[in-house]
Amino acid sequence: MSGMLTGRVAIVTGASAGLGRRFAVTLAAAGAAVVLVARREDELVALAAEIETAGGRALACPIDLTDASAVEPLFDAAERWAGTVDILVNNAAIADADYATRLSLETIDRVIALDFRAPFLLGVEAARRLIAAGAPGRIVNLSSVGAFHYAPTSAAALYCAVKAGILRMTETLAIEWARYGINVNAIAPGMFMSEMTAGFIDRVGDKVRERFPRGRFGQPADLDSTLLYLVDPRSHFVTGTCITVDDAQTSR
Ligand SMILES: NC(=O)c1ccc[n+]([C@@H]2O[C@H](COP(=O)([O-])OP(=O)(O)OC[C@H]3O[C@@H](n4cnc5c(N)ncnc54)[C@H](OP(=O)(O)O)[C@@H]3O)[C@@H](O)[C@H]2O)c1
């Protein structure tokens, strides 16, 4: 796989932890120069060093993505560093982690700002610059199986609604930007081990695993092949779709 993405420039949001950290390592290993975005600067700097030690290229960009004014300067910095961004992985998100009636207005606004507005703004900024440069690009949005499935005890109504919105955003932007060679796709993971799910497992206990037919959570590396498929130049006909990767954890 090494070299498949040589010359490509990627932004990965939420690269300080969980799935995003792994996405950044995977893209860098395939040859992309990777811009690492999240709030925790120490984690990003450590990851950039790890990627560079392994022979890759990475730039740490500590940013709070609920701040819309951070988006343009992020793309400016990425462009100065490595050129036009042609891969965007919209991965950063937070869960509401409570029943809808208990959510504060502040939590509601924060979930929408990070999980929906930020991916939209980042996608639009990426597309504007790709269109101006006459270059093709790939956008991969992280949705969730929660976009399709909801249980009485899920306690994530807003998060799941927003993740369903991410799916529709993926479809509409794919149609709008197809003529420019910009492909927009989504991944809907089942339950994977990460900081986000560690909190959930602490609350409900590890027994949630027993509900799954294979009795296991995903590991971030289990998404490597899906991400690489979606950014592979040979997947140029694949756009506006969502790949569920959940080990059959959820019903159909
Ligand atoms: N893990 C799963 O089972 C699962 C299942 C379905 C969907 N997903 C989706 O997969 C994606 C990754 O989830 P994950 O489980 O890896 O989450 P995670 O471990 O909680 O990591 C979230 C990432 O987002 C960053 N982040 C949080 N707030 C931010 C902000 N205001 N500005 C910038 N970055 C921010 C965090 O870094 P900082 O704290 O350093 O900012 C961290 O790097 C999310 O879109 C999630 O909805 C995950």
The ligand as an ORCA input file, in Angstrom:
! r2SCAN-3c Opt
* xyz 0 1
  N     -15.707      4.754     18.483
  C     -16.874      4.311     18.011
  O     -17.381      3.258     18.415
  C     -17.618      5.096     16.965
  C     -18.800      4.542     16.456
  C     -19.504      5.242     15.478
  C     -19.025      6.452     15.010
  N     -17.870      6.956     15.517
  C     -17.412      8.240     14.991
  O     -16.030      8.137     14.685
  C     -15.399      9.393     14.921
  C     -14.239      9.211     15.879
  O     -14.729      8.739     17.110
  P     -13.760      8.231     18.276
  O     -14.506      7.159     18.948
  O     -12.410      7.993     17.765
  O     -13.783      9.522     19.232
  P     -12.753      9.965     20.377
  O     -11.859      8.845     20.756
  O     -13.588     10.590     21.447
  O     -11.904     11.093     19.658
  C     -12.521     12.297     19.270
  C     -11.502     13.206     18.642
  O     -12.145     14.462     18.384
  C     -11.340     15.505     18.901
  N     -12.144     16.644     19.318
  C     -13.096     16.679     20.286
  N     -13.570     17.925     20.415
  C     -12.920     18.701     19.511
  C     -12.974     20.077     19.180
  N     -13.805     20.924     19.792
  N     -12.154     20.536     18.210
  C     -11.305     19.685     17.580
  N     -11.210     18.374     17.849
  C     -12.014     17.887     18.818
  C     -10.622     14.867     20.090
  O      -9.403     15.528     20.369
  P      -9.177     16.691     21.456
  O      -9.879     16.254     22.691
  O      -7.692     16.719     21.560
  O      -9.742     17.925     20.840
  C     -10.316     13.482     19.548
  O      -9.145     13.510     18.785
  C     -16.498     10.324     15.439
  O     -17.045     11.047     14.360
  C     -17.529      9.369     15.993
  O     -18.809      9.931     16.019
  C     -17.164      6.323     16.490
*
